[in-house]
């Protein structure tokens, strides 16, 4: 059995490691490897190493740190295919989709290649008589990242790319369901010239996460995963005085206005609702046609498009999507379809009980379409995270703005229309963090930033871009005066007890 160890594997040399977690191949339904689950003792060793390595890395000039990021970018590009194959074998997404996962992380590494430019501080000459004010961004020391199963390359790179470029050491705790790619990334980072111990990968479940949350030498934690855990991480981390950003689940709506190009919408929805088997935090699992006529026309076009979807093993070059991640997750998705039916939803296309010929043990769920879903239903309120598209019919534009705005999640939303005014109104009024206008999955590019609202994001700083930089650094403000003489006595002393002003 293949073993996935911590990185470096000397971290697990003694002490913890007796507990393990199975890693599936979701396409075959077989266990392909196991990962060691550890706790505080392994973390302590990782922190000790990080503390030793980080000061010298922080003192390395930013241009030299950038060169490591450039080399890392090169190595990822050279290893794109094997990374994507490894990723898809543990996650189940198709290989081209896995390449997208690596690519969207790589784009943040590309941003981090410009770290000397973005790290520059502010400067004001002559803020007062003979006084200059300037600011600098300094690394926090050791950052930690706790990541979900659904983007095992992209999300770790979003975090450690920014954190390490800014001068921090980083400890990554990836999902125990697909931990191999994060380890491979850490190996490539060393090959790129990062000092050994700058980026370490520790494996575990709640025990390791709690150890990170309570560790006195880890000042900042970035988390991505489900909302209850995100809230827990935010709460416990903040209680321990840490800086925490914690991104949670989602239920993104796609509003379809009567004037939308329905062929384009159906094409976009097929990819956004069913791509990666719906296991994306920016998937579009809810479509909101405005008006009965739009709903009927859309449904008529959706049905054949969904029937035409090809479900296959993750290596099938013609598959639109592959299996879901675990047998438990398959059961959970099918249970949600049953719940939706019991709540009064119309199961138009039923993906329950789907098997793929020749791969009967794989964790496949057929594409599912449910109509007449209403806001009271639990299957609408909660995240299903599978290849399931729900239709929630809205009477008018106002209701279409209200539905995503009042939902507990507020990650992404899209509007499909040819009407610029409607789009502008929608974008301005909807209570959701990321909005697409005729764009189904509006994940902002690497030089903007990513983050949802409400139960999709706890904390106030987004991922990557200048926001990521702000999260992984602390800002120091210096007010400086160089008197002409050696007299530091404060002039005649008459104002020494008054709050200094620049007058
Ligand atoms: P998850 O919450 O089960 O796990 C995320 C991480 O938390 C993993 O590293 C896991 O080991 C750890 N964890 C699990 N249980 C824990 C516990 N009880 N205490 C402490 N830590 C625990 O999430 P997942 O199933 O891996 O990922 C899917 C979820 O992530 C979905 O809800 C999805 O919407 C969300 N997600 C959100 C975003 C975003 O940016 N908002 C992005 C990707 C995924």
Boltz pocket constraint, residues with backbone or C-beta under 6 A from the ligand:
constraints:
  - pocket:
      binder: B
      contacts: [[A, 146], [A, 147], [A, 148], [A, 149], [A, 150], [A, 151], [A, 173], [A, 174], [A, 175], [A, 176], [A, 204], [A, 205], [A, 206], [A, 209], [A, 210], [A, 224], [A, 225], [A, 226], [A, 227], [A, 229], [A, 230], [A, 247], [A, 248], [A, 249], [A, 250], [A, 280], [A, 281], [A, 383], [A, 385], [A, 411], [A, 452], [A, 456]]
      max_distance: 6.0
